[in-house]
Amino acid sequence: MEKTELLKIIEKLLKPDVALDFLLDLPEEHLETLVGCIRDRINQLSNKV
């Protein structure tokens, strides 16, 4: 997946008030890892409710 697509996913999940364009400096594999971690954490939190 391209970096810009990964950034869009991260922004959709986090809904930040600030620009996250600096994440495009990371290698694509790191962005993929970050997306996976965020999704896992959101799933953990939603399972607790």
Backbone hydrogen bonds, N-H to C=O, Kabsch-Sander energy under -0.5 kcal/mol:
donor,donor_aa,acceptor,acceptor_aa,energy
6,L,2,E,-2.2
7,L,3,K,-2.7
8,K,4,T,-1.9
9,I,5,E,-1.9
10,I,6,L,-2.4
11,E,7,L,-2.7
12,K,8,K,-2.1
13,L,9,I,-2.4
14,L,10,I,-2.7
15,K,11,E,-2.4
23,L,20,L,-2.2
24,L,21,D,-2.1
25,D,22,F,-1.7
26,L,23,L,-1.7
30,H,27,P,-0.8
31,L,27,P,-1.8
32,E,28,E,-2.3
33,T,29,E,-1.9
34,L,30,H,-2.4
35,V,31,L,-2.5
36,G,32,E,-2.1
37,C,33,T,-2.4
38,I,34,L,-2.5
39,R,35,V,-2.5
40,D,36,G,-2.4
41,R,37,C,-2.3
42,I,38,I,-2.5
43,N,39,R,-2.5
44,Q,40,D,-2.3
45,L,41,R,-2.3
46,S,42,I,-2.3
47,N,43,N,-1.7
48,K,44,Q,-0.9
49,V,45,L,-0.6
